[in-house]
Amino acid sequence: MIDLTPERRAELRHYAEVVRSADYETTMLAHYGEMLALLDAADERDKLATTIKRVRALHERDGEGFCVVCDFYMTPHPCPTLRALDGTDA
């Protein structure tokens, strides 16, 4: 997938609105919804990536080899949260 910056997505949304409001052929208008869906998916992907980064930052390793957030429970690092994010929570 092409990595679209927020600025580029805003520009594409503008063009999508131009296409929707103009009198283009039906085939062009048919792609309007698809283009907006792809832009929405890229926005959602970026939000989720940011959320995952925040969660990872919270679950750091302390000086004794435990997860900082899960330290109360004496949870070894990587904790279940990080293993779930990594797909290694077997």
KADAPE-V277661 format. One record per residue. N is the residue number from 1. RES is the residue in three letters. OMEGA is omega in radians with two decimals (none if undefined). Layout:
N/RES/OMEGA
N/RES/OMEGA
//
This chain:
1/MET/3.10
2/ILE/3.14
3/ASP/-3.11
4/LEU/3.07
5/THR/3.08
6/PRO/3.13
7/GLU/-3.14
8/ARG/3.11
9/ARG/3.11
10/ALA/3.11
11/GLU/3.13
12/LEU/3.07
13/ARG/3.10
14/HIS/3.13
15/TYR/3.11
16/ALA/3.10
17/GLU/3.10
18/VAL/3.13
19/VAL/-3.11
20/ARG/-3.06
21/SER/-3.12
22/ALA/-3.12
23/ASP/3.12
24/TYR/3.12
25/GLU/-3.12
26/THR/-3.13
27/THR/3.10
28/MET/-3.13
29/LEU/3.13
30/ALA/-3.12
31/HIS/-3.14
32/TYR/-3.14
33/GLY/3.12
34/GLU/3.14
35/MET/3.12
36/LEU/3.11
37/ALA/3.10
38/LEU/3.11
39/LEU/3.09
40/ASP/3.12
41/ALA/3.10
42/ALA/3.07
43/ASP/-3.14
44/GLU/3.11
45/ARG/-3.13
46/ASP/3.10
47/LYS/-3.14
48/LEU/3.12
49/ALA/3.11
50/THR/3.12
51/THR/3.14
52/ILE/3.10
53/LYS/3.12
54/ARG/-3.14
55/VAL/3.12
56/ARG/-3.14
57/ALA/3.12
58/LEU/-3.03
59/HIS/3.10
60/GLU/3.08
61/ARG/3.05
62/ASP/-3.09
63/GLY/-3.10
64/GLU/3.10
65/GLY/3.11
66/PHE/3.07
67/CYS/-3.11
68/VAL/-3.12
69/VAL/-3.06
70/CYS/-3.05
71/ASP/3.11
72/PHE/-3.11
73/TYR/-3.14
74/MET/-3.10
75/THR/3.10
76/PRO/3.09
77/HIS/0.03
78/PRO/-3.10
79/CYS/3.13
80/PRO/3.12
81/THR/-3.13
82/LEU/3.10
83/ARG/3.11
84/ALA/3.11
85/LEU/-3.13
86/ASP/-3.10
87/GLY/-3.12
88/THR/-3.08
89/ASP/-3.11
90/ALA/none
//
